[in-house]
């Protein structure tokens, strides 16, 4: 469960609860990690096809990016199927 803190106050109206996949991705993001590494970890943990793992990881990252809980590292390789992350990278986020 994630509670965003803004201005040193927890935003209780914006609490996020993750499923198993989201929790694993969140844990992996404790240090900067590339999309392919995240996808590989999901493939291994849940024994899913690469395209399904990429879809799941991309959706999670786009959702977290849209609410400001993650940011794209400059120079990160973002595939064209992730428009929100691509826009953030171009904007210098």
N, C-alpha and C positions, 0 to 999 in steps of 0.2 A: 504494500500500500504506500502511495506517495502523496504527501501533502505539500504543495508548493508554498514557499515562504516568500512573501513580498513585503518589503519594508519592515523586516523582522517580525512579521505577523503571519501565522499560518492561514492560508486561504482555504477554509473548511468547505467552501462551496465548490472547490475544484479538487476533490480527492480522487486519486486514480488507483484502481485495483487491477492488477495484471493476472492473466491466466499463466499457466506453466511456461508457455513459449515466451510471453512478454517478460516474465520474471527472469528467465535465463538470459534473454537479451539485455535486460537492465543490469544484471550482475556482470555480464561480459563487458558492458560499457563503463565499468569502473575505471578502465584505462582506455585510451583511444584505440579503436579497432576498426578495420576496414570492413566494408560490406561483404566481401567474399569470405572473410574469417567468420563473421556472424552467421552467414548462410551455411557454411560448413559445419559450424557447431550445432545448428538446428537440424541439419540433415542427419548428423550422427546421433544426436540425442533422441530424436523422434522418428528416425528411419523413414523420412519422407523424400520424395523426389526433389531434385535440385530446384526445379522451377517453382514448386509449391513452397519450398523453404525460402526462396528469394522473394516470392510474393508476400509471405507472412512477415519476413523481416522488413521489407520495404514499407508495408502498410504500418507496422508498428513505428518505424522511424519517422514516417511522414506524420503520423498522429502525434508523436512526441515533439517533433519539430514545430508543428502548427500551434502547440500550446507553450512552446519555449522551454521544454524540459531537456532537450538535446540540441546540440549545434553541430554543424558540419565543420570539420577541420579544414583549413585552407589547404588546397592541393589534393584533397580527397577525390578519388575517382568515383563519380556518381553516374550510374547508367542512365540513359535517357528515359527509362520507364519510371523515373522518380522525379516528376516535375517540381514538387515542392522543395525537395532537397537541392535540385539543380538551381532553382531560383535563389535559394538562400546562399549557395556557394557563389553565384555570380554577384550577389549583393554584398559579399564579404563577411557573411555570418560565420 
